[in-house]
Amino acid sequence: MSDTFRNPILEQAADPWILRHSDGYYYFMSTQNGRLELVKSAALTDIANGIKKVVWVPEENGPYSYHLWAPEIHRIDEKWYIYFTANDGGGDDTRRICVLENTENDPLSDNWIWKSAIATPYPGLDGTVMIHKNKLYFLYAGYGKFPDYGSAIYIARMTNPWTLESDHVLLTAPTLDWEKQGGMAINEGPVILKRNGLIFLIYSASTTWSEDYSLGMLTMNESDDLMNPASWEKSPHPVFQKSIENGVFATGHNSFTVSPDGTEDWIVYHALPSPNAELHLRSTRVQKFGWLPDGKPDFGIPVGISQDIIVPSGQ
């Protein structure tokens, strides 16, 4: 295998999610609309040639059989869970986050079972989970007017991986101009990053079809209360956005992973090749990122398709 690679690592793969498991493999998911597909790969940059398995096809014309978006795989209490958005073919007001469970060691097994659609107070999308101080939390993008119509990010405690407790808190709404590009006001795709005694909530802002789709960030001290909005500081500007010079647009809906030897941090995201490209051309890209003296992440500038990138350390 070459010691360099070029982006994208996978064509036509939006909303990428990568988890590196203790078995040494990378598990990858992306939006495939009518099905959920899981990919297993020994190399972060070789997802395209990984072992592919369709793990879920919904019941035809069922209540959660349309618009399967943004799947994520998580490992919780020695079980596998997949969170994904779906609806009945209607509009935003019918979108919910659904949960599948697999108790086998190998997530490519056929033992995925339906658990529930999470009973969020608002319709929404892009559900994810995090564990903090041995407690499980759920984050998602709920629809509403803030005051413009769009989505905002909420957090709630969980009693188990598919059930919320009664609390439900708004953490960030699209109030800044760069969060309102493309015709809607959007905060979506929450993902958690922890380092240096800090917790970062990275989210996607503006519409995914806009060239200005970009990443925003909330920051809090890990000793503070996750459920208190005052604990979080919102960055006033995008922390990762398009590069006209490098020909990379609509950078968003990301996840994070590490190199095989655990020494490097990598951001995984989708992007478009031109300002007005069709959505099916969203492709998955990866690049290494570093850290600033204040302990915050430095995601840098999106790398262009003609640039050679050194493979992750240990690959």
C-alpha positions as CSV (number, residue, x, y, z in Angstrom):
1,M,0.0,0.0,0.0
2,S,1.3,3.5,-0.9
3,D,2.5,5.8,1.9
4,T,0.3,8.6,0.5
5,F,-3.3,8.9,-0.6
6,R,-5.7,11.5,-2.1
7,N,-9.2,12.6,-1.2
8,P,-11.9,11.6,-1.6
9,I,-11.6,8.2,-0.1
10,L,-15.1,7.3,-1.1
11,E,-17.3,8.8,-3.8
12,Q,-21.0,9.4,-3.3
13,A,-20.9,8.9,0.5
14,A,-22.6,11.6,2.5
15,D,-22.8,12.0,6.3
16,P,-19.8,9.8,7.0
17,W,-19.3,8.1,10.3
18,I,-16.2,6.1,11.2
19,L,-15.6,4.2,14.5
20,R,-12.2,2.6,15.2
21,H,-12.9,-0.4,17.4
22,S,-10.6,-2.2,19.9
23,D,-10.3,-5.0,17.3
24,G,-8.2,-2.7,15.2
25,Y,-10.8,-2.3,12.4
26,Y,-12.5,0.8,11.2
27,Y,-16.3,0.6,10.9
28,F,-17.8,3.0,8.4
29,M,-21.4,4.1,7.6
30,S,-22.9,6.8,5.3
31,T,-26.3,7.8,4.0
32,Q,-27.5,5.2,1.4
33,N,-31.2,6.2,1.6
34,G,-33.1,3.0,1.4
35,R,-30.8,0.8,3.4
36,L,-28.1,0.8,6.1
37,E,-24.7,-0.5,5.0
38,L,-21.8,-1.2,7.3
39,V,-18.2,-1.3,6.0
40,K,-15.3,-3.0,7.8
41,S,-11.8,-1.9,6.8
42,A,-8.3,-2.5,8.2
43,A,-7.2,0.9,6.8
44,L,-8.8,4.3,7.3
45,T,-7.9,5.4,3.7
46,D,-9.1,2.1,2.1
47,I,-12.7,2.2,3.1
48,A,-13.7,1.8,-0.6
49,N,-12.3,-1.7,-0.6
50,G,-13.5,-2.8,2.8
51,I,-15.9,-5.6,3.6
52,K,-19.4,-4.3,2.9
53,K,-22.6,-5.6,4.5
54,V,-26.2,-4.4,4.3
55,V,-27.3,-4.7,7.9
56,W,-30.8,-3.3,7.7
57,V,-33.5,-2.9,5.0
58,P,-36.7,-1.4,6.5
59,E,-40.1,-2.9,5.9
60,E,-41.5,-1.6,2.6
61,N,-43.8,1.4,3.1
62,G,-43.4,1.2,6.9
63,P,-43.4,4.3,9.2
64,Y,-39.6,4.5,9.2
65,S,-38.9,3.2,5.7
66,Y,-38.1,6.4,3.9
67,H,-35.1,8.8,3.8
68,L,-32.7,6.8,5.9
69,W,-30.1,9.4,6.7
70,A,-26.9,9.8,8.7
71,P,-26.4,6.4,10.3
72,E,-23.9,6.1,13.2
73,I,-22.6,2.9,14.9
74,H,-21.7,3.0,18.6
75,R,-20.4,0.5,21.1
76,I,-22.3,0.8,24.5
77,D,-22.1,-1.7,27.4
78,E,-20.5,-4.4,25.1
79,K,-23.4,-4.1,22.6
80,W,-23.6,-2.4,19.2
81,Y,-26.1,0.3,18.4
82,I,-26.9,2.0,15.1
83,Y,-28.7,5.4,15.2
84,F,-30.3,6.7,12.0
85,T,-32.8,9.2,10.8
86,A,-36.0,8.0,8.9
87,N,-39.6,8.9,8.2
88,D,-42.7,7.8,6.5
89,G,-42.1,9.6,3.2
90,G,-43.5,12.9,4.5
91,G,-41.7,16.1,5.5
92,D,-39.5,17.3,8.3
93,D,-42.3,16.9,10.9
94,T,-42.2,13.1,10.4
95,R,-38.5,12.6,10.9
96,R,-37.3,10.6,13.9
97,I,-34.1,9.0,15.1
98,C,-34.3,5.2,15.1
99,V,-32.2,2.7,17.0
100,L,-31.0,-0.8,16.2
101,E,-29.2,-3.2,18.5
102,N,-26.8,-6.1,18.0
103,T,-25.4,-8.2,20.9
104,E,-22.8,-10.1,18.9
105,N,-19.1,-9.2,19.0
106,D,-19.1,-8.8,15.2
107,P,-21.3,-6.0,14.0
108,L,-21.4,-7.5,10.5
109,S,-23.5,-10.4,11.9
110,D,-27.1,-10.7,10.9
111,N,-28.4,-10.1,14.5
112,W,-29.5,-6.5,14.2
113,I,-32.9,-6.0,15.8
114,W,-35.2,-3.0,15.9
115,K,-35.4,-1.3,19.3
116,S,-37.3,1.9,19.0
117,A,-37.8,5.3,17.4
118,I,-36.5,7.7,20.1
119,A,-39.4,9.7,21.6
120,T,-37.9,13.2,21.1
121,P,-40.1,16.2,22.0
122,Y,-39.5,17.6,18.4
123,P,-39.2,15.8,15.1
124,G,-35.5,15.8,14.1
125,L,-32.5,14.1,12.6
126,D,-28.8,13.3,13.1
127,G,-29.0,11.5,16.5
128,T,-25.8,10.7,18.3
129,V,-24.8,9.6,21.9
130,M,-22.0,10.3,24.3
131,I,-20.9,8.9,27.7
132,H,-19.8,11.4,30.3
133,K,-19.1,10.5,33.9
134,N,-20.7,7.1,33.4
135,K,-23.9,8.6,32.2
136,L,-25.4,8.3,28.7
137,Y,-26.5,11.4,26.8
138,F,-28.4,11.8,23.5
139,L,-27.9,14.8,21.1
140,Y,-29.9,15.5,17.9
141,A,-31.0,18.3,15.6
142,G,-34.7,19.2,16.3
143,Y,-36.8,21.2,13.8
144,G,-38.4,24.5,14.7
145,K,-38.2,28.3,14.3
146,F,-35.2,30.0,16.0
147,P,-36.7,32.4,14.9
148,D,-36.0,31.4,11.3
149,Y,-37.2,27.9,10.3
150,G,-34.6,25.2,10.5
151,S,-33.0,23.0,13.1
152,A,-31.2,23.4,16.4
153,I,-29.2,21.0,18.6
154,Y,-30.7,19.5,21.8
155,I,-29.2,17.3,24.5
156,A,-31.0,14.9,26.9
157,R,-30.1,12.2,29.4
158,M,-30.9,8.6,28.6
159,T,-32.1,5.8,30.8
160,N,-30.8,3.3,28.1
161,P,-29.5,3.6,24.5
162,W,-33.0,4.0,23.1
163,T,-35.0,5.8,25.9
164,L,-34.8,9.5,27.0
165,E,-35.3,10.8,30.5
166,S,-37.7,13.8,30.7
167,D,-35.1,16.5,30.5
168,H,-34.4,18.1,27.2
169,V,-32.1,21.2,26.7
170,L,-31.4,23.5,23.7
171,L,-27.6,23.9,23.3
172,T,-27.2,25.9,20.1
173,A,-29.6,27.5,17.5
174,P,-28.7,29.0,14.1
175,T,-28.5,32.7,15.0
176,L,-25.4,33.7,13.1
177,D,-25.4,34.7,9.4
178,W,-23.0,31.9,8.4
179,E,-25.4,29.4,9.9
180,K,-28.3,30.5,7.6
181,Q,-26.9,30.0,4.1
182,G,-28.8,28.1,1.4
183,G,-32.4,29.1,2.4
184,M,-32.7,27.6,5.9
185,A,-31.2,28.3,9.3
186,I,-29.4,25.0,10.3
187,N,-27.5,23.6,13.2
188,E,-27.3,19.8,12.7
189,G,-25.0,16.8,12.8
190,P,-23.7,17.1,16.4
191,V,-20.6,15.1,17.2
192,I,-18.5,15.1,20.4
193,L,-14.7,15.4,20.7
194,K,-12.9,15.3,24.1
195,R,-9.4,16.4,24.8
196,N,-7.3,18.5,27.1
197,G,-9.9,18.7,29.9
198,L,-12.4,20.1,27.4
199,I,-15.5,18.8,25.6
200,F,-16.2,20.1,22.1
201,L,-19.5,19.8,20.3
202,I,-18.9,20.1,16.6
203,Y,-21.9,20.7,14.5
204,S,-22.8,21.5,10.8
205,A,-24.3,24.8,9.9
206,S,-26.3,26.1,6.9
207,T,-27.9,23.8,4.4
208,T,-26.0,20.8,3.1
209,W,-26.7,21.9,-0.5
210,S,-25.1,25.3,0.1
211,E,-21.4,25.7,-0.7
212,D,-21.2,27.4,2.7
213,Y,-22.1,24.3,4.7
214,S,-19.5,24.4,7.4
215,L,-18.6,23.3,10.9
216,G,-19.2,25.2,14.1
217,M,-18.1,24.4,17.6
218,L,-19.3,24.7,21.2
219,T,-16.7,24.3,24.0
220,M,-17.0,23.5,27.7
221,N,-14.9,22.3,30.6
222,E,-15.4,18.6,31.3
223,S,-16.0,19.4,34.9
224,D,-19.0,21.6,34.1
225,D,-22.7,20.5,33.6
226,L,-23.4,19.2,30.1
227,M,-27.1,20.0,30.6
228,N,-26.5,23.7,31.4
229,P,-26.4,25.8,28.2
230,A,-24.3,28.4,30.1
231,S,-21.5,25.8,30.3
232,W,-21.0,25.9,26.6
233,E,-19.1,28.7,24.7
234,K,-20.1,29.1,21.0
235,S,-17.3,29.9,18.5
236,P,-18.4,33.0,16.6
237,H,-17.0,31.8,13.3
238,P,-16.8,28.4,11.4
239,V,-14.0,26.2,12.6
240,F,-13.9,24.3,9.2
241,Q,-15.2,25.6,5.9
242,K,-14.9,25.6,2.1
243,S,-11.6,26.3,0.3
244,I,-12.1,28.0,-3.0
245,E,-8.4,27.7,-3.7
246,N,-8.4,23.9,-3.2
247,G,-11.7,23.3,-4.9
248,V,-13.5,21.9,-1.8
249,F,-17.0,23.1,-1.0
250,A,-19.9,22.3,1.5
251,T,-17.6,20.8,4.1
252,G,-19.7,19.3,6.9
253,H,-21.4,16.4,8.7
254,N,-18.2,15.1,10.2
255,S,-17.0,12.4,12.6
256,F,-13.6,11.8,14.2
257,T,-11.3,8.9,14.5
258,V,-7.6,8.1,15.2
259,S,-4.7,6.6,13.3
260,P,-4.1,2.9,13.8
261,D,-1.4,3.5,16.5
262,G,-3.6,6.1,18.2
263,T,-1.1,9.0,17.9
264,E,-2.9,11.1,15.4
265,D,-6.4,12.6,15.3
266,W,-8.3,12.6,12.0
267,I,-11.5,14.4,10.9
268,V,-13.9,12.6,8.5
269,Y,-16.3,14.8,6.5
270,H,-18.2,15.1,3.3
271,A,-17.8,17.8,0.7
272,L,-18.8,18.8,-2.8
273,P,-16.4,19.4,-5.8
274,S,-18.0,22.6,-6.9
275,P,-20.3,25.3,-5.6
276,N,-23.4,24.1,-7.5
277,A,-22.7,20.4,-7.5
278,E,-25.6,18.0,-7.1
279,L,-26.0,16.4,-3.7
280,H,-25.3,12.9,-4.9
281,L,-21.7,14.0,-5.5
282,R,-21.0,14.5,-1.8
283,S,-17.9,12.4,-1.1
284,T,-16.1,11.3,2.0
285,R,-12.8,12.8,2.8
286,V,-10.3,12.5,5.7
287,Q,-7.4,14.5,7.0
288,K,-5.2,14.8,10.1
289,F,-5.8,17.7,12.5
290,G,-3.9,19.2,15.4
291,W,-4.4,21.2,18.5
292,L,-3.9,24.9,19.4
293,P,-2.1,26.2,22.5
294,D,-5.4,26.9,24.2
295,G,-6.4,23.2,24.0
296,K,-8.9,23.6,21.1
297,P,-8.7,21.7,17.8
298,D,-7.2,23.1,14.7
299,F,-8.9,21.5,11.7
300,G,-7.0,23.5,9.2
301,I,-8.1,23.9,5.5
302,P,-9.8,21.2,3.5
303,V,-7.2,19.4,1.3
304,G,-7.8,19.4,-2.4
305,I,-8.1,16.3,-4.6
306,S,-4.8,16.9,-6.3
307,Q,-2.8,17.0,-3.0
308,D,-1.0,13.9,-1.7
309,I,-1.6,13.2,2.0
310,I,0.6,11.0,4.2
311,V,-1.3,7.9,5.4
312,P,-2.3,7.7,9.1
313,S,0.5,6.7,11.4
314,G,0.8,2.9,11.8
315,Q,-1.2,2.1,8.7
